[in-house]
């Protein structure tokens, strides 16, 4: 459960000192509804999006190896708490909050507040439907997210 929370948190967090730190509203406008691929400091990678209701859908590959897993988190998982962007995941003893730093017009870095070494870099990908035809002809949410992890920005 902690890994899923970290992956969701990764869809939000912080960045380099030269980056523009976004407030809650600016982060919402920059991130919500858009597809982002992410790579984290310890190797976890994936792609996904946060919706206006705070739900999350995407794929994650923990540690950069093993199976690519499709993950959804319910409404209210990602939310504003005062001037912070926070996550609420059942089973966790705390509700982590995040810094969101815009690194360029299509990217941001996110980290858990107070732990800037624990970050994920997010790069916006072309918005595509959540399910596309996989190579075997079936419709698969994994296919779109796997493609988002490897495509160039704006493709």
Long-range contacts (C-beta under 8 A, 24 or more apart in sequence): 1-89, 1-90, 1-91, 1-92, 2-92, 3-44, 3-60, 3-62, 4-60, 4-71, 4-73, 4-89, 5-87, 5-89, 5-92, 5-96, 6-40, 6-44, 7-44, 7-46, 7-48, 7-58, 7-60, 7-62, 7-71, 8-56, 8-71, 8-73, 8-77, 8-78, 8-87, 8-89, 9-87, 9-96, 9-98, 9-110, 9-112, 9-120, 10-38, 10-40, 10-44, 10-46, 10-110, 10-120, 10-122, 11-36, 11-38, 11-48, 11-49, 11-50, 11-56, 11-58, 11-78, 11-110, 11-120, 11-122, 12-50, 12-78, 12-85, 12-87, 12-98, 12-100, 12-110, 13-98, 13-99, 13-100, 13-101, 13-108, 13-109, 13-110, 13-111, 13-112, 13-119, 13-120, 14-98, 14-99, 14-100, 14-101, 14-109, 14-110, 14-111, 14-112, 14-113, 14-116, 14-119, 15-99, 15-100, 15-101, 15-102, 15-103, 15-108, 15-109, 15-110, 15-111, 15-119, 15-121, 16-101, 16-103, 16-109, 19-101, 19-102, 19-103, 19-108, 19-109, 20-101, 20-102, 21-99, 21-100, 21-101, 21-102, 22-100, 22-101, 22-102, 22-108, 23-83, 24-80, 24-83, 24-84, 24-85, 26-102, 27-85, 27-100, 27-108, 28-80, 30-100, 30-102, 30-108, 31-100, 31-108, 31-122, 33-127, 34-124, 34-127, 35-124, 35-125, 35-126, 35-127, 35-128, 35-148, 36-122, 36-123, 36-124, 36-125, 37-122, 37-123, 37-125, 37-148, 37-149, 37-151, 38-120, 38-121, 38-122, 38-123, 39-120, 39-121, 40-119, 40-120, 40-121, 41-117, 41-118, 41-119, 41-120, 42-118, 44-120, 45-149, 46-145, 46-149, 47-125, 47-145, 47-146, 47-148, 47-149, 48-145, 50-78, 51-75, 54-78, 54-79, 57-130, 57-141, 58-145, 59-141, 59-142, 59-145, 59-146, 59-149, 68-142, 68-145, 68-146, 70-141, 70-142, 70-145, 84-113, 106-153, 106-154, 107-153, 123-153, 124-153, 124-154, 125-151, 125-153, 125-154, 125-155, 126-151, 126-154, 126-155
